[in-house]
Amino acid sequence: MACVRIGIALAKEKENSEFIIFAVKILTEAIEKTTDSGQLEALAGALKAVAEKVPPTEAPKIFAQLTAAIEKTTDPGQLGALAGALKAVPGKLDRQQLINLLKWPLSVGVLRSTLLDLLEQQTDKKFDGDRWKMVTWAQQNGLDVKSPPKRPDK
């Protein structure tokens, strides 16, 4: 972990986009592979530190990797850490993807709050933490809120 922190500090100091992309790639790969809560939280925190410097072209890949990691865990601490990393990535996550993540039974607490915040930022609507306000808005805008969430292994 010390190596990651040094690398992040160097990337931020030098504003080297190639190094930032490399650091993000290594961090997201490590996030996908770990099952240790403490390690995941540290990796997600490190990703948050460099996420603002990520080129917009890289954001969709990072969103995909983070949402895959969210779908694989049931640990509330891990979900909160991943939600924070997701929120730090510049760009927009597809609205339907956000809604699909909100359908998960474990989308509670920090994860639900973060996903609703991301939807608010993208839509300029205020849901005030109320998922039912979001559901009403989503239905009015042709988004699928009725189908069950898809399992990540299917």
Backbone as a printed PyTorch tensor [residue, N CA C, xyz], in Angstrom:
tensor([[[  0.8250,  -1.1870,   0.0000],
         [  0.0000,   0.0000,   0.0000],
         [  0.8690,   1.2510,   0.0000]],

        [[  2.0240,   1.1910,   0.6330],
         [  2.9230,   2.3500,   0.6570],
         [  3.3530,   2.7180,  -0.7540]],

        [[  3.5860,   1.7120,  -1.5940],
         [  3.9850,   1.9810,  -2.9780],
         [  2.8840,   2.7200,  -3.7280]],

        [[  1.6440,   2.3280,  -3.4790],
         [  0.5120,   2.9790,  -4.1310],
         [  0.4400,   4.4400,  -3.7080]],

        [[  0.6160,   4.7190,  -2.4260],
         [  0.5540,   6.1050,  -1.9280],
         [  1.6600,   6.9620,  -2.5330]],

        [[  2.8520,   6.4120,  -2.6360],
         [  3.9640,   7.1540,  -3.2510],
         [  3.6460,   7.4370,  -4.7130]],

        [[  3.1450,   6.4220,  -5.4120],
         [  2.7930,   6.5960,  -6.8240],
         [  1.7220,   7.6380,  -7.0210]],

        [[  0.7170,   7.6400,  -6.1670],
         [ -0.3580,   8.6270,  -6.2690],
         [  0.1890,  10.0260,  -6.0200]],

        [[  1.0390,  10.1610,  -5.0220],
         [  1.6380,  11.4690,  -4.7310],
         [  2.4330,  11.9640,  -5.9270]],

        [[  3.2030,  11.0920,  -6.5500],
         [  3.9760,  11.4830,  -7.7320],
         [  3.0630,  11.8500,  -8.8970]],

        [[  2.0260,  11.0710,  -9.1080],
         [  1.1070,  11.3410, -10.2100],
         [  0.4290,  12.6920, -10.0320]],

        [[ -0.0030,  12.9920,  -8.8190],
         [ -0.6880,  14.2610,  -8.5690],
         [  0.2760,  15.4370,  -8.7010]],

        [[  1.5080,  15.2350,  -8.2410],
         [  2.4850,  16.3100,  -8.2830],
         [  2.8810,  16.6440,  -9.7140]],

        [[  3.1120,  15.6540, -10.5040],
         [  3.6130,  15.8530, -11.8690],
         [  2.5030,  16.0360, -12.9010]],

        [[  1.2470,  15.7510, -12.5070],
         [  0.1120,  15.8370, -13.4330],
         [  0.3680,  14.9900, -14.6800]],

        [[  1.0040,  13.8540, -14.5050],
         [  1.3350,  12.9530, -15.5960],
         [  0.1300,  12.0620, -15.8760]],

        [[ -0.5870,  12.3350, -16.9740],
         [ -1.8250,  11.5990, -17.2500],
         [ -1.5650,  10.1210, -17.5150]],

        [[ -0.4560,   9.7840, -18.1530],
         [ -0.1470,   8.3780, -18.4000],
         [  0.0480,   7.6340, -17.0760]],

        [[  0.7270,   8.2720, -16.1440],
         [  0.9520,   7.6300, -14.8600],
         [ -0.3510,   7.5250, -14.0790]],

        [[ -1.1880,   8.5410, -14.1800],
         [ -2.4800,   8.5060, -13.4950],
         [ -3.3280,   7.3580, -14.0440]],

        [[ -3.3600,   7.2190, -15.3650],
         [ -4.1200,   6.1240, -15.9800],
         [ -3.5730,   4.7750, -15.5010]],

        [[ -2.2490,   4.6600, -15.4510],
         [ -1.6260,   3.4230, -14.9860],
         [ -1.9990,   3.1490, -13.5260]],

        [[ -1.9090,   4.1730, -12.6860],
         [ -2.2300,   4.0150, -11.2680],
         [ -3.6880,   3.6020, -11.0750]],

        [[ -4.5860,   4.2170, -11.8290],
         [ -6.0090,   3.8880, -11.7350],
         [ -6.2460,   2.4550, -12.2020]],

        [[ -5.5710,   2.0600, -13.2590],
         [ -5.7040,   0.6890, -13.7730],
         [ -5.2830,  -0.3180, -12.7050]],

        [[ -4.1410,  -0.0910, -12.0800],
         [ -3.6430,  -0.9910, -11.0410],
         [ -4.6050,  -1.0130,  -9.8470]],

        [[ -5.0790,   0.1540,  -9.4430],
         [ -5.9980,   0.2320,  -8.3030],
         [ -7.3140,  -0.4800,  -8.5800]],

        [[ -7.9000,  -0.2600,  -9.7650],
         [ -9.1860,  -0.8950, -10.0600],
         [ -9.0300,  -2.4040, -10.2090]],

        [[ -7.9170,  -2.8540, -10.7630],
         [ -7.6710,  -4.2920, -10.8450],
         [ -7.5480,  -4.8990,  -9.4540]],

        [[ -6.8590,  -4.2070,  -8.5670],
         [ -6.7010,  -4.6980,  -7.1950],
         [ -8.0450,  -4.6960,  -6.4670]],

        [[ -8.8710,  -3.6800,  -6.7130],
         [-10.1980,  -3.6090,  -6.1040],
         [-11.0390,  -4.8130,  -6.5320]],

        [[-10.9600,  -5.1540,  -7.8200],
         [-11.7420,  -6.2790,  -8.3230],
         [-11.3130,  -7.6090,  -7.7100]],

        [[-10.0430,  -7.7180,  -7.3360],
         [ -9.4970,  -8.9970,  -6.8720],
         [ -9.5600,  -9.2050,  -5.3680]],

        [[ -9.6150,  -8.1400,  -4.5900],
         [ -9.5330,  -8.3070,  -3.1400],
         [-10.8810,  -8.6470,  -2.5250]],

        [[-10.8170,  -9.4050,  -1.4480],
         [-12.0130,  -9.6930,  -0.6590],
         [-11.8260,  -9.2050,   0.7730]],

        [[-10.6850,  -8.6180,   1.0550],
         [-10.3760,  -8.1150,   2.3890],
         [-10.9430,  -6.7060,   2.5370]],

        [[-11.8170,  -6.5220,   3.5280],
         [-12.4950,  -5.2270,   3.7160],
         [-11.5230,  -4.0790,   3.9250]],

        [[-10.5310,  -4.2680,   4.8010],
         [ -9.5710,  -3.2030,   5.0680],
         [ -8.7840,  -2.8170,   3.8340]],

        [[ -8.3620,  -3.8250,   3.0880],
         [ -7.5980,  -3.5680,   1.8700],
         [ -8.4630,  -2.8640,   0.8250]],

        [[ -9.7090,  -3.3000,   0.6950],
         [-10.6110,  -2.6790,  -0.2690],
         [-10.8520,  -1.2180,   0.0740]],

        [[-11.0650,  -0.9320,   1.3390],
         [-11.2920,   0.4570,   1.7490],
         [-10.0660,   1.3160,   1.4610]],

        [[ -8.8600,   0.7720,   1.6980],
         [ -7.6310,   1.5220,   1.4140],
         [ -7.4740,   1.7480,  -0.0830]],

        [[ -7.7510,   0.7300,  -0.8900],
         [ -7.6410,   0.8680,  -2.3460],
         [ -8.6690,   1.8640,  -2.8820]],

        [[ -9.8960,   1.7960,  -2.3690],
         [-10.9290,   2.7390,  -2.8090],
         [-10.5510,   4.1670,  -2.4180]],

        [[ -9.9790,   4.3210,  -1.2380],
         [ -9.5160,   5.6500,  -0.8130],
         [ -8.4010,   6.1660,  -1.7050]],

        [[ -7.4910,   5.2790,  -2.0870],
         [ -6.4060,   5.6730,  -2.9900],
         [ -6.9650,   6.0570,  -4.3590]],

        [[ -7.9510,   5.3150,  -4.8240],
         [ -8.5740,   5.6380,  -6.1080],
         [ -9.2510,   7.0030,  -6.0490]],

        [[ -9.9210,   7.2930,  -4.9360],
         [-10.5570,   8.6030,  -4.7750],
         [ -9.5330,   9.7310,  -4.8790]],

        [[ -8.3060,   9.4710,  -4.4030],
         [ -7.2750,  10.5100,  -4.4040],
         [ -6.8480,  10.9120,  -5.8110]],

        [[ -6.9100,   9.9880,  -6.7640],
         [ -6.4740,  10.3210,  -8.1250],
         [ -7.6250,  10.4080,  -9.1140]],

        [[ -8.8200,  10.0480,  -8.6980],
         [ -9.9410,   9.9720,  -9.6370],
         [-10.2300,  11.2940, -10.3370]],

        [[-10.0680,  12.3920,  -9.6370],
         [-10.3720,  13.6900, -10.2600],
         [ -9.4480,  14.0150, -11.4290]],

        [[ -8.3040,  13.3370, -11.4960],
         [ -7.3290,  13.5800, -12.5630],
         [ -7.4980,  12.6260, -13.7420]],

        [[ -8.4360,  11.7030, -13.6440],
         [ -8.6370,  10.7070, -14.6930],
         [ -9.1690,  11.3780, -15.9520]],

        [[ -8.5630,  11.0820, -17.1040],
         [ -9.1040,  11.6190, -18.3570],
         [-10.5270,  11.0940, -18.5800]],

        [[-11.4220,  11.9200, -19.1090],
         [-12.8190,  11.5050, -19.3030],
         [-12.9630,  10.2300, -20.1380]],

        [[-12.0270,   9.9630, -21.0250],
         [-12.1160,   8.7600, -21.8540],
         [-11.9430,   7.4800, -21.0360]],

        [[-11.3280,   7.5820, -19.8680],
         [-11.0920,   6.4140, -19.0140],
         [-12.2310,   6.1660, -18.0300]],

        [[-13.0730,   7.1690, -17.8130],
         [-14.1310,   7.0660, -16.8000],
         [-15.0780,   5.8820, -17.0190]],

        [[-15.5540,   5.6180, -18.2390],
         [-16.4790,   4.4830, -18.4070],
         [-15.8820,   3.1370, -17.9650]],

        [[-14.6070,   2.9240, -18.2370],
         [-13.9590,   1.6750, -17.8100],
         [-13.9270,   1.5750, -16.2940]],

        [[-13.6130,   2.6930, -15.6480],
         [-13.5230,   2.7020, -14.1900],
         [-14.9030,   2.4730, -13.5790]],

        [[-15.9200,   3.1340, -14.1330],
         [-17.2880,   2.9130, -13.6580],
         [-17.6520,   1.4330, -13.7680]],

        [[-17.3260,   0.8230, -14.9030],
         [-17.6580,  -0.5950, -15.1170],
         [-16.9660,  -1.4850, -14.0900]],

        [[-15.7010,  -1.2100, -13.8210],
         [-14.9620,  -2.0220, -12.8520],
         [-15.5090,  -1.8390, -11.4360]],

        [[-15.8290,  -0.6090, -11.0840],
         [-16.3630,  -0.3570,  -9.7480],
         [-17.7620,  -0.9400,  -9.5770]],

        [[-18.6100,  -0.8190, -10.5980],
         [-19.9500,  -1.3960, -10.4690],
         [-19.8690,  -2.9180, -10.4020]],

        [[-18.9260,  -3.5170, -11.1150],
         [-18.7380,  -4.9750, -11.0190],
         [-18.3290,  -5.3590,  -9.6020]],

        [[-17.4550,  -4.5720,  -9.0020],
         [-17.0320,  -4.8500,  -7.6240],
         [-18.1930,  -4.6600,  -6.6510]],

        [[-19.0210,  -3.6420,  -6.8760],
         [-20.1920,  -3.4050,  -6.0180],
         [-21.1370,  -4.6000,  -6.0890]],

        [[-21.3310,  -5.1240,  -7.2900],
         [-22.2630,  -6.2400,  -7.4700],
         [-21.7580,  -7.5390,  -6.8430]],

        [[-20.4630,  -7.6250,  -6.5640],
         [-19.8860,  -8.8630,  -6.0320],
         [-19.8250,  -8.9170,  -4.5090]],

        [[-20.0630,  -7.8110,  -3.8370],
         [-19.8850,  -7.8080,  -2.3780],
         [-21.2040,  -7.6220,  -1.6510]],

        [[-21.2210,  -8.0970,  -0.4290],
         [-22.3750,  -7.8790,   0.4390],
         [-21.9570,  -7.1610,   1.7210]],

        [[-20.6750,  -6.8380,   1.8330],
         [-20.1390,  -6.2110,   3.0340],
         [-20.4620,  -4.7100,   3.0360]],

        [[-21.1770,  -4.2090,   4.0510],
         [-21.5550,  -2.7880,   4.0850],
         [-20.3530,  -1.8400,   4.0470]],

        [[-19.2720,  -2.1920,   4.7170],
         [-18.0730,  -1.3470,   4.6840],
         [-17.4790,  -1.2610,   3.2930]],

        [[-17.4270,  -2.3930,   2.6120],
         [-16.9060,  -2.4140,   1.2430],
         [-17.8190,  -1.6250,   0.3130]],

        [[-19.1290,  -1.7980,   0.4770],
         [-20.0680,  -1.0660,  -0.3710],
         [-19.9200,   0.4420,  -0.1890]],

        [[-19.7260,   0.8840,   1.0500],
         [-19.5310,   2.3120,   1.3150],
         [-18.2540,   2.8300,   0.6920]],

        [[-17.1690,   2.0550,   0.8040],
         [-15.8890,   2.4660,   0.2230],
         [-15.9800,   2.5260,  -1.2950]],

        [[-16.6090,   1.5320,  -1.8920],
         [-16.7610,   1.5170,  -3.3520],
         [-17.6570,   2.6550,  -3.8230]],

        [[-18.6870,   2.9640,  -3.0520],
         [-19.5700,   4.0820,  -3.4000],
         [-18.7920,   5.3920,  -3.4140]],

        [[-17.9270,   5.5880,  -2.4270],
         [-17.1030,   6.7980,  -2.3920],
         [-16.1840,   6.8990,  -3.5870]],

        [[-15.6020,   5.7730,  -3.9820],
         [-14.7270,   5.7680,  -5.1620],
         [-15.5380,   6.0510,  -6.4240]],

        [[-16.7210,   5.4680,  -6.5110],
         [-17.5910,   5.6770,  -7.6660],
         [-17.9390,   7.1540,  -7.8130]],

        [[-18.2450,   7.7890,  -6.7000],
         [-18.6320,   9.2000,  -6.7220],
         [-17.4620,  10.1080,  -7.1210]],

        [[-16.2470,   9.6690,  -6.8440],
         [-15.0780,  10.4980,  -7.1330],
         [-14.6730,  10.4900,  -8.6050]],

        [[-15.1240,   9.5030,  -9.3490],
         [-14.7370,   9.3920, -10.7590],
         [-15.4620,  10.4710, -11.5600]],

        [[-14.7110,  11.2420, -12.3640],
         [-15.3650,  12.2800, -13.1650],
         [-16.1960,  11.6540, -14.2820]],

        [[-17.1610,  12.3900, -14.7360],
         [-18.0110,  11.8830, -15.8090],
         [-19.3280,  11.4060, -15.2520]],

        [[-20.0970,  10.7800, -16.1180],
         [-21.4290,  10.3440, -15.7280],
         [-21.5690,   8.8400, -15.9350]],

        [[-22.2180,   8.2220, -14.9840],
         [-22.5950,   6.8280, -15.1100],
         [-23.9810,   6.8150, -15.7400]],

        [[-24.2360,   5.8710, -16.5960],
         [-25.5200,   5.7510, -17.2520],
         [-26.6480,   5.7410, -16.2110]],

        [[-27.6890,   6.4970, -16.4610],
         [-28.7930,   6.6090, -15.5020],
         [-29.4210,   5.2500, -15.2020]],

        [[-29.5960,   4.4390, -16.2450],
         [-30.1920,   3.1260, -16.0200],
         [-29.2720,   2.2460, -15.1730]],

        [[-27.9630,   2.3780, -15.3530],
         [-27.0210,   1.6190, -14.5220],
         [-27.1620,   2.0230, -13.0540]],

        [[-27.2870,   3.3070, -12.8070],
         [-27.4690,   3.7730, -11.4350],
         [-28.7540,   3.1910, -10.8360]],

        [[-29.8220,   3.2070, -11.6210],
         [-31.0900,   2.6670, -11.1400],
         [-30.9740,   1.1650, -10.9070]],

        [[-30.2730,   0.4750, -11.8000],
         [-30.0850,  -0.9660, -11.6130],
         [-29.3380,  -1.2630, -10.3150]],

        [[-28.3440,  -0.4450,  -9.9970],
         [-27.6290,  -0.6310,  -8.7340],
         [-28.5340,  -0.3290,  -7.5400]],

        [[-29.4200,   0.6550,  -7.6940],
         [-30.3520,   0.9900,  -6.6060],
         [-31.3660,  -0.1370,  -6.3450]],

        [[-31.5880,  -1.0090,  -7.3160],
         [-32.5230,  -2.1170,  -7.1540],
         [-31.9800,  -3.2160,  -6.2430]],

        [[-30.6680,  -3.2780,  -6.0730],
         [-30.0770,  -4.3490,  -5.2780],
         [-30.5610,  -4.2740,  -3.8350]],

        [[-30.8570,  -5.4250,  -3.2350],
         [-31.3060,  -5.4340,  -1.8400],
         [-30.2880,  -4.8030,  -0.8840]],

        [[-29.0110,  -4.8690,  -1.2240],
         [-27.9840,  -4.3100,  -0.3530],
         [-27.6720,  -2.8480,  -0.6560]],

        [[-28.4580,  -2.2450,  -1.5240],
         [-28.2770,  -0.8330,  -1.8330],
         [-28.9700,  -0.0060,  -0.7540]],

        [[-28.2840,   0.0960,   0.3760],
         [-28.8050,   0.8290,   1.5310],
         [-27.6960,   1.7350,   2.0590]],

        [[-28.0300,   2.5790,   2.9790],
         [-27.0270,   3.4040,   3.6460],
         [-26.2190,   4.2730,   2.6920]],

        [[-24.9070,   4.1990,   2.8440],
         [-23.9980,   5.0480,   2.0650],
         [-24.1230,   4.7830,   0.5770]],

        [[-24.2350,   3.5210,   0.1900],
         [-24.3440,   3.1990,  -1.2380],
         [-25.5960,   3.8230,  -1.8370]],

        [[-26.7510,   3.6480,  -1.2030],
         [-27.9870,   4.2310,  -1.7430],
         [-27.8870,   5.7450,  -1.8070]],

        [[-27.4010,   6.3440,  -0.7430],
         [-27.2590,   7.7980,  -0.6980],
         [-26.3620,   8.3020,  -1.8290]],

        [[-25.2470,   7.6090,  -2.0500],
         [-24.3100,   8.0090,  -3.1080],
         [-24.9490,   7.8740,  -4.4830]],

        [[-25.6360,   6.7620,  -4.7200],
         [-26.2710,   6.5550,  -6.0260],
         [-27.3540,   7.6030,  -6.2790]],

        [[-28.1340,   7.9200,  -5.2450],
         [-29.1500,   8.9720,  -5.4050],
         [-28.4870,  10.3330,  -5.6560]],

        [[-27.3830,  10.6100,  -4.9640],
         [-26.6460,  11.8620,  -5.1930],
         [-26.1590,  11.9530,  -6.6380]],

        [[-25.6330,  10.8460,  -7.1570],
         [-25.1490,  10.8360,  -8.5450],
         [-26.2900,  11.0900,  -9.5210]],

        [[-27.4350,  10.4870,  -9.2680],
         [-28.6020,  10.7390, -10.1200],
         [-29.0460,  12.2020, -10.0320]],

        [[-29.0240,  12.7630,  -8.8350],
         [-29.3940,  14.1760,  -8.6650],
         [-28.4540,  15.0760,  -9.4620]],

        [[-27.1620,  14.7900,  -9.4060],
         [-26.1820,  15.5980, -10.1400],
         [-26.4310,  15.5460, -11.6390]],

        [[-26.8120,  14.3840, -12.1390],
         [-27.0000,  14.2090, -13.5790],
         [-28.3250,  14.7550, -14.0840]],

        [[-29.3120,  14.8120, -13.2150],
         [-30.6560,  15.1770, -13.6620],
         [-31.1100,  16.5550, -13.2010]],

        [[-30.3650,  17.1730, -12.3060],
         [-30.7690,  18.4430, -11.7020],
         [-32.1200,  18.3230, -10.9790]],

        [[-32.4460,  17.1170, -10.5390],
         [-33.6480,  16.8760,  -9.7400],
         [-33.2100,  16.6270,  -8.3060]],

        [[-34.0710,  16.9290,  -7.3700],
         [-33.7960,  16.6670,  -5.9580],
         [-34.6810,  15.5240,  -5.4990]],

        [[-34.0280,  14.4550,  -5.0410],
         [-34.7610,  13.3110,  -4.5090],
         [-34.7430,  13.3260,  -2.9830]],

        [[-33.9110,  14.1560,  -2.3940],
         [-33.8250,  14.3080,  -0.9420],
         [-33.6510,  12.9700,  -0.2110]],

        [[-32.9010,  12.0630,  -0.8380],
         [-32.6610,  10.7630,  -0.2250],
         [-33.8580,   9.8290,  -0.2870]],

        [[-34.8970,  10.2320,  -0.9830],
         [-36.1320,   9.4480,  -1.0630],
         [-36.1560,   8.6600,  -2.3740]],

        [[-35.9670,   7.3520,  -2.2540],
         [-35.9140,   6.5280,  -3.4700],
         [-37.2440,   6.5290,  -4.2080]],

        [[-38.3440,   6.7670,  -3.5040],
         [-39.6450,   6.7580,  -4.1720],
         [-39.8330,   7.9970,  -5.0510]],

        [[-39.2390,   9.1100,  -4.6690],
         [-39.2300,  10.2860,  -5.5570],
         [-38.4440,   9.9520,  -6.8240]],

        [[-37.3240,   9.2340,  -6.6410],
         [-36.5140,   8.8300,  -7.7860],
         [-37.2980,   7.8820,  -8.6830]],

        [[-38.0430,   6.9430,  -8.0850],
         [-38.8250,   5.9810,  -8.8620],
         [-39.8650,   6.7110,  -9.7040]],

        [[-40.5610,   7.6480,  -9.1150],
         [-41.5610,   8.4270,  -9.8460],
         [-40.9220,   9.1520, -11.0170]],

        [[-39.7940,   9.8290, -10.7620],
         [-39.0850,  10.5400, -11.8310],
         [-38.6400,   9.5690, -12.9240]],

        [[-38.0640,   8.4330, -12.5300],
         [-37.5460,   7.4620, -13.5000],
         [-38.6600,   6.9260, -14.3930]],

        [[-39.8150,   6.6090, -13.8030],
         [-40.9350,   6.1130, -14.5980],
         [-41.4180,   7.1690, -15.5850]],

        [[-41.4370,   8.4240, -15.1570],
         [-41.8560,   9.5120, -16.0440],
         [-40.8750,   9.7180, -17.1900]],

        [[-39.6350,   9.2470, -17.0050],
         [-38.5940,   9.4370, -18.0190],
         [-38.2210,   8.1450, -18.7370]],

        [[-39.0860,   7.1500, -18.6500],
         [-38.9220,   5.9270, -19.4280],
         [-37.8170,   4.9890, -18.9610]],

        [[-37.3860,   5.1160, -17.7170],
         [-36.3520,   4.2330, -17.1940],
         [-36.9930,   3.0440, -16.4830]],

        [[-36.3260,   1.9100, -16.5310],
         [-36.8540,   0.6680, -15.9700],
         [-36.5910,   0.5820, -14.4700]],

        [[-37.6630,   0.6520, -13.7060],
         [-37.5480,   0.4770, -12.2610],
         [-38.2840,  -0.7780, -11.7980]],

        [[-38.9760,  -1.4510, -12.7050],
         [-39.8260,  -2.5760, -12.3230],
         [-39.1490,  -3.9390, -12.4260]],

        [[-38.2630,  -4.1020, -13.3790],
         [-37.6370,  -5.4240, -13.5260],
         [-36.6950,  -5.6820, -12.3570]],

        [[-36.5510,  -6.9470, -11.9850],
         [-35.6430,  -7.2510, -10.8720],
         [-34.1990,  -7.0030, -11.2730]],

        [[-33.3320,  -6.7920, -10.2990],
         [-31.9220,  -6.5810, -10.6370],
         [-31.3450,  -7.8630, -11.2220]],

        [[-30.4390,  -7.6880, -12.1740],
         [-29.7680,  -8.8540, -12.7700],
         [-28.6260,  -9.2670, -11.8880]],

        [[-28.4980, -10.5540, -11.6670],
         [-27.3650, -11.0600, -10.8860],
         [-26.0880, -10.8990, -11.6990]],

        [[-24.9840, -10.5140, -11.0760],
         [-23.7410, -10.2940, -11.8110],
         [-23.2030, -11.5580, -12.4660]],

        [[-23.5750, -12.7370, -11.9550],
         [-23.0650, -13.9730, -12.5410],
         [-23.9600, -14.5100, -13.6470]],

        [[-24.9770, -13.7700, -14.0430],
         [-25.8950, -14.2070, -15.0930],
         [-25.7480, -13.3720, -16.3260]]])
